């Protein structure tokens, strides 16, 4: 297996270009051939889509927590309670 093919196979499984290139260099030094390296990496390669999905889920969860924290903070400032009540009642265009 060529270096180029090894890198393209890793990229097809969701690895980035730089990450694939690093694996090519490290694995060639460790195993001596790209074919053997690819065979040794198969269990990790199969987990990559799940790893990517968990990373996206973690990012989305962190963003949701931050949004709830901002909402909580906004609702707990006394000056914001009046504004939120006015908006809820539909009086945002009337002067207070």
Secondary structure, 3 states (H helix, E strand, C coil): CCHHHHHHHHHHCCCCHHHHHHHHHHHHHHHCCHHHHHHHHHHHHHHHHHHHHHHHHHHHHHHHHHHHHHHHHHHHCHHHHHHHHHHHHCCCCCCC
